[in-house]
Amino acid sequence: MRKELFWFILILCVFLICASAKAGIFSWTDENGVRHFSNTPPAEAMSDVSESGEIEYDVQKDRVRTIKEQKHYRQKVRSVPETSQKRDLSPQEKEKIDREIRSTWNGMRKALMKGNINKALEYHHPSSREQYRKAYQELSKPRKK
């Protein structure tokens, strides 16, 4: 009896985990015009909530893209050491890297907030721009009312 109960609970947990892994991404604009993204719909009922479809994921393509992006960013931010040359960074070096990363992130974020997808794509590696273009276009589609 205990063994059967154990297996029942285990299978139930697996199904619950699988069901939650398929959660979509919801997006909506609040009364102040701020666009929100979440894996759960907003608490209050809103008419412009939309759920984006599942985005196809290819592990091999992602690995290749990641390697290319790492090389690209190492060239852009020359103060970041190669992973084969690990060393401790001084507080000044860490601060410089942090400023450069924040500057890049803020530039891309501002471009997206203004709806300028092409400007935001300039911050991505050329090999991944089309993938991000599709995602940004999907997220910027007008919402059904």
Rosetta constraint file for C-alpha pairs under 8 A:
AtomPair CA 1 CA 5 HARMONIC 6.24 0.50
AtomPair CA 2 CA 6 HARMONIC 6.05 0.50
AtomPair CA 3 CA 7 HARMONIC 6.32 0.50
AtomPair CA 4 CA 8 HARMONIC 6.11 0.50
AtomPair CA 5 CA 9 HARMONIC 6.16 0.50
AtomPair CA 6 CA 10 HARMONIC 6.10 0.50
AtomPair CA 7 CA 11 HARMONIC 6.04 0.50
AtomPair CA 8 CA 12 HARMONIC 6.09 0.50
AtomPair CA 9 CA 13 HARMONIC 6.13 0.50
AtomPair CA 10 CA 14 HARMONIC 6.32 0.50
AtomPair CA 11 CA 15 HARMONIC 6.30 0.50
AtomPair CA 12 CA 16 HARMONIC 6.25 0.50
AtomPair CA 13 CA 17 HARMONIC 6.13 0.50
AtomPair CA 14 CA 18 HARMONIC 6.16 0.50
AtomPair CA 15 CA 19 HARMONIC 6.08 0.50
AtomPair CA 16 CA 20 HARMONIC 6.25 0.50
AtomPair CA 17 CA 21 HARMONIC 6.22 0.50
AtomPair CA 18 CA 22 HARMONIC 6.78 0.50
AtomPair CA 19 CA 23 HARMONIC 7.39 0.50
AtomPair CA 23 CA 39 HARMONIC 6.42 0.50
AtomPair CA 24 CA 39 HARMONIC 5.83 0.50
AtomPair CA 24 CA 40 HARMONIC 7.84 0.50
AtomPair CA 24 CA 51 HARMONIC 6.13 0.50
AtomPair CA 24 CA 52 HARMONIC 6.33 0.50
AtomPair CA 24 CA 53 HARMONIC 6.77 0.50
AtomPair CA 24 CA 54 HARMONIC 6.87 0.50
AtomPair CA 25 CA 37 HARMONIC 6.70 0.50
AtomPair CA 25 CA 38 HARMONIC 5.61 0.50
AtomPair CA 25 CA 39 HARMONIC 4.60 0.50
AtomPair CA 25 CA 40 HARMONIC 7.13 0.50
AtomPair CA 25 CA 51 HARMONIC 5.53 0.50
AtomPair CA 25 CA 52 HARMONIC 5.62 0.50
AtomPair CA 25 CA 53 HARMONIC 7.83 0.50
AtomPair CA 26 CA 37 HARMONIC 5.61 0.50
AtomPair CA 26 CA 38 HARMONIC 5.24 0.50
AtomPair CA 26 CA 39 HARMONIC 5.79 0.50
AtomPair CA 26 CA 40 HARMONIC 6.32 0.50
AtomPair CA 26 CA 41 HARMONIC 5.77 0.50
AtomPair CA 26 CA 49 HARMONIC 6.58 0.50
AtomPair CA 26 CA 50 HARMONIC 5.54 0.50
AtomPair CA 26 CA 51 HARMONIC 4.46 0.50
AtomPair CA 26 CA 52 HARMONIC 6.47 0.50
AtomPair CA 27 CA 35 HARMONIC 7.01 0.50
AtomPair CA 27 CA 36 HARMONIC 5.42 0.50
AtomPair CA 27 CA 37 HARMONIC 4.44 0.50
AtomPair CA 27 CA 38 HARMONIC 6.48 0.50
AtomPair CA 27 CA 41 HARMONIC 7.78 0.50
AtomPair CA 27 CA 49 HARMONIC 5.73 0.50
AtomPair CA 27 CA 50 HARMONIC 5.59 0.50
AtomPair CA 27 CA 51 HARMONIC 6.57 0.50
AtomPair CA 27 CA 52 HARMONIC 7.91 0.50
AtomPair CA 27 CA 139 HARMONIC 7.57 0.50
AtomPair CA 28 CA 35 HARMONIC 5.70 0.50
AtomPair CA 28 CA 36 HARMONIC 5.37 0.50
AtomPair CA 28 CA 37 HARMONIC 6.82 0.50
AtomPair CA 28 CA 46 HARMONIC 7.77 0.50
AtomPair CA 28 CA 48 HARMONIC 5.74 0.50
AtomPair CA 28 CA 49 HARMONIC 4.71 0.50
AtomPair CA 28 CA 50 HARMONIC 6.71 0.50
AtomPair CA 29 CA 33 HARMONIC 5.59 0.50
AtomPair CA 29 CA 34 HARMONIC 5.35 0.50
AtomPair CA 29 CA 35 HARMONIC 4.32 0.50
AtomPair CA 29 CA 36 HARMONIC 6.06 0.50
AtomPair CA 29 CA 48 HARMONIC 7.01 0.50
AtomPair CA 29 CA 49 HARMONIC 7.77 0.50
AtomPair CA 30 CA 34 HARMONIC 5.50 0.50
AtomPair CA 30 CA 35 HARMONIC 6.60 0.50
AtomPair CA 30 CA 36 HARMONIC 7.56 0.50
AtomPair CA 41 CA 49 HARMONIC 7.33 0.50
AtomPair CA 42 CA 46 HARMONIC 7.49 0.50
AtomPair CA 47 CA 144 HARMONIC 7.51 0.50
AtomPair CA 47 CA 145 HARMONIC 5.23 0.50
AtomPair CA 48 CA 143 HARMONIC 5.20 0.50
AtomPair CA 48 CA 144 HARMONIC 5.79 0.50
AtomPair CA 48 CA 145 HARMONIC 5.38 0.50
AtomPair CA 49 CA 143 HARMONIC 6.96 0.50
AtomPair CA 49 CA 144 HARMONIC 7.76 0.50
AtomPair CA 50 CA 143 HARMONIC 6.49 0.50
AtomPair CA 50 CA 144 HARMONIC 7.44 0.50
AtomPair CA 52 CA 138 HARMONIC 7.40 0.50
AtomPair CA 52 CA 139 HARMONIC 7.42 0.50
AtomPair CA 57 CA 62 HARMONIC 7.78 0.50
AtomPair CA 58 CA 62 HARMONIC 6.13 0.50
AtomPair CA 59 CA 63 HARMONIC 6.24 0.50
AtomPair CA 60 CA 64 HARMONIC 6.33 0.50
AtomPair CA 61 CA 65 HARMONIC 6.05 0.50
AtomPair CA 62 CA 66 HARMONIC 5.97 0.50
AtomPair CA 63 CA 67 HARMONIC 6.25 0.50
AtomPair CA 64 CA 68 HARMONIC 6.29 0.50
AtomPair CA 65 CA 69 HARMONIC 6.05 0.50
AtomPair CA 65 CA 127 HARMONIC 6.68 0.50
AtomPair CA 65 CA 128 HARMONIC 6.41 0.50
AtomPair CA 66 CA 70 HARMONIC 6.09 0.50
AtomPair CA 67 CA 71 HARMONIC 6.37 0.50
AtomPair CA 68 CA 72 HARMONIC 6.13 0.50
AtomPair CA 68 CA 125 HARMONIC 7.39 0.50
AtomPair CA 68 CA 127 HARMONIC 7.50 0.50
AtomPair CA 69 CA 73 HARMONIC 6.07 0.50
AtomPair CA 69 CA 124 HARMONIC 7.76 0.50
AtomPair CA 69 CA 125 HARMONIC 5.59 0.50
AtomPair CA 70 CA 74 HARMONIC 6.09 0.50
AtomPair CA 71 CA 75 HARMONIC 6.33 0.50
AtomPair CA 72 CA 76 HARMONIC 6.32 0.50
AtomPair CA 72 CA 125 HARMONIC 6.52 0.50
AtomPair CA 73 CA 77 HARMONIC 5.87 0.50
AtomPair CA 74 CA 78 HARMONIC 5.85 0.50
AtomPair CA 74 CA 79 HARMONIC 7.98 0.50
AtomPair CA 74 CA 80 HARMONIC 6.15 0.50
AtomPair CA 74 CA 81 HARMONIC 7.65 0.50
AtomPair CA 74 CA 82 HARMONIC 7.46 0.50
AtomPair CA 77 CA 97 HARMONIC 7.56 0.50
AtomPair CA 77 CA 100 HARMONIC 7.45 0.50
AtomPair CA 79 CA 93 HARMONIC 7.42 0.50
AtomPair CA 79 CA 97 HARMONIC 7.06 0.50
AtomPair CA 80 CA 97 HARMONIC 7.14 0.50
AtomPair CA 81 CA 85 HARMONIC 6.16 0.50
AtomPair CA 81 CA 86 HARMONIC 6.83 0.50
AtomPair CA 81 CA 87 HARMONIC 7.93 0.50
AtomPair CA 82 CA 86 HARMONIC 7.01 0.50
AtomPair CA 89 CA 93 HARMONIC 5.83 0.50
AtomPair CA 89 CA 94 HARMONIC 6.17 0.50
AtomPair CA 90 CA 94 HARMONIC 6.25 0.50
AtomPair CA 91 CA 95 HARMONIC 6.07 0.50
AtomPair CA 92 CA 96 HARMONIC 6.16 0.50
AtomPair CA 93 CA 97 HARMONIC 6.21 0.50
AtomPair CA 94 CA 98 HARMONIC 6.06 0.50
AtomPair CA 95 CA 99 HARMONIC 6.12 0.50
AtomPair CA 96 CA 100 HARMONIC 6.28 0.50
AtomPair CA 97 CA 101 HARMONIC 6.15 0.50
AtomPair CA 98 CA 102 HARMONIC 6.06 0.50
AtomPair CA 99 CA 103 HARMONIC 5.98 0.50
AtomPair CA 100 CA 104 HARMONIC 6.21 0.50
AtomPair CA 101 CA 105 HARMONIC 6.11 0.50
AtomPair CA 102 CA 106 HARMONIC 5.90 0.50
AtomPair CA 103 CA 107 HARMONIC 6.07 0.50
AtomPair CA 104 CA 108 HARMONIC 6.33 0.50
AtomPair CA 104 CA 123 HARMONIC 7.03 0.50
AtomPair CA 105 CA 109 HARMONIC 6.06 0.50
AtomPair CA 106 CA 110 HARMONIC 5.96 0.50
AtomPair CA 107 CA 111 HARMONIC 6.28 0.50
AtomPair CA 107 CA 120 HARMONIC 7.50 0.50
AtomPair CA 108 CA 112 HARMONIC 6.31 0.50
AtomPair CA 108 CA 119 HARMONIC 7.37 0.50
AtomPair CA 108 CA 120 HARMONIC 4.65 0.50
AtomPair CA 108 CA 121 HARMONIC 7.68 0.50
AtomPair CA 108 CA 123 HARMONIC 6.32 0.50
AtomPair CA 109 CA 113 HARMONIC 6.12 0.50
AtomPair CA 109 CA 120 HARMONIC 7.27 0.50
AtomPair CA 110 CA 114 HARMONIC 6.26 0.50
AtomPair CA 111 CA 115 HARMONIC 6.32 0.50
AtomPair CA 111 CA 116 HARMONIC 5.06 0.50
AtomPair CA 111 CA 117 HARMONIC 6.76 0.50
AtomPair CA 111 CA 119 HARMONIC 5.92 0.50
AtomPair CA 111 CA 120 HARMONIC 5.24 0.50
AtomPair CA 112 CA 116 HARMONIC 5.50 0.50
AtomPair CA 112 CA 117 HARMONIC 5.91 0.50
AtomPair CA 112 CA 119 HARMONIC 7.99 0.50
AtomPair CA 112 CA 120 HARMONIC 5.99 0.50
AtomPair CA 115 CA 140 HARMONIC 7.73 0.50
AtomPair CA 116 CA 120 HARMONIC 6.46 0.50
AtomPair CA 117 CA 121 HARMONIC 6.14 0.50
AtomPair CA 117 CA 133 HARMONIC 7.03 0.50
AtomPair CA 117 CA 136 HARMONIC 6.83 0.50
AtomPair CA 117 CA 137 HARMONIC 7.76 0.50
AtomPair CA 118 CA 122 HARMONIC 6.66 0.50
AtomPair CA 118 CA 133 HARMONIC 7.96 0.50
AtomPair CA 119 CA 123 HARMONIC 7.59 0.50
AtomPair CA 120 CA 124 HARMONIC 7.60 0.50
AtomPair CA 121 CA 129 HARMONIC 5.82 0.50
AtomPair CA 121 CA 132 HARMONIC 7.24 0.50
AtomPair CA 121 CA 133 HARMONIC 7.02 0.50
AtomPair CA 122 CA 126 HARMONIC 7.97 0.50
AtomPair CA 122 CA 129 HARMONIC 7.97 0.50
AtomPair CA 124 CA 128 HARMONIC 6.61 0.50
AtomPair CA 124 CA 129 HARMONIC 5.97 0.50
AtomPair CA 125 CA 129 HARMONIC 6.36 0.50
AtomPair CA 128 CA 132 HARMONIC 6.44 0.50
AtomPair CA 129 CA 133 HARMONIC 5.88 0.50
AtomPair CA 130 CA 134 HARMONIC 6.24 0.50
AtomPair CA 131 CA 135 HARMONIC 6.52 0.50
AtomPair CA 132 CA 136 HARMONIC 6.00 0.50
AtomPair CA 133 CA 137 HARMONIC 6.00 0.50
AtomPair CA 134 CA 138 HARMONIC 6.08 0.50
AtomPair CA 135 CA 139 HARMONIC 6.22 0.50
AtomPair CA 136 CA 140 HARMONIC 6.09 0.50
AtomPair CA 137 CA 141 HARMONIC 6.29 0.50
